[in-house]
Amino acid sequence: MHQTSHRPMTITTVLPSQCSTEGHFAMTNRPGPRFQMWIDAVGGYLVCLSDEILIGQAIPESVADVPIFGDLSRRHAVLRREGESYVIVPHAKTLVEQQAIDGSRYLRDGDELQFGASVSMRFRQPHPLSHSCRLEFTSPHRTQPHADAVVVLANSCVLGPSETSHVVCRHWTRDLVLAREGQDLRCHTAGVMEVDGKDVKQKSAINLNSRICGEDFCVSLEQIN
């Protein structure tokens, strides 16, 4: 295979202890670090790297980490990771399991969230050894750029055939794991894979524009500026 170089990408995140939700998003005029993840024959996913993400309406110059085409507020709600758990903080009409909330609420795997009158997503934290989560649409709405679901990447994100994967890839024969090691991003799999045109075995540094391919999978990352 063609040989090219690749290097890790430094990731900067905002920790919950560094600022309040309200203060952080009052001062932030752009979304946090994100990338699109395109998986051949599976779909597209918006991957967010911050510990707090803002969910809001997709409009020009949106500052939302998860901008959604739908009837909701520009700064509708914040999803915040607290240790192994996640909290939803409503700034506009938000329901959890069909119950309106007016303050912070811890989420459980499988909880259905509704933003505004019609935008609905299901919160999933499927892997027992990972703190990452997935937000999957249960309404026909989508994000901008287009994504079938949203992954909030904590320590690792598992792509594979198991139902406990963050992204279920039913035709795959092995898992591919995206993992954070300090400020770097890496990928792991059993056997050999190709990363940015270079053959590697089991583990490799990647960046937010890497392409990762194996015998039965191909994943392309695309940084969102």
Buried (B, 14 or more C-beta within 10 A) or exposed (E): EEEEEBEBBEBEBBEBEEBEBEEBBEEBEEBBBBBBBBBEEBBBBBBBBBBBBBBBBBEEEBBBBBBBBBEBBBBBBBBBBEEEEBBBBBBBBBBBEEEEBEEEBEBEEEBEBBBBEEBBBBBBBBBEEBBBBBBBBEEEBBBBEEBBBBBBBBEBBBBBBBEEBBBBBEEBEBBBBBBBEEEBBBBBBEEEBBBBEBEBEEBBBBBBBBBBBBEEBBBBBBEBE
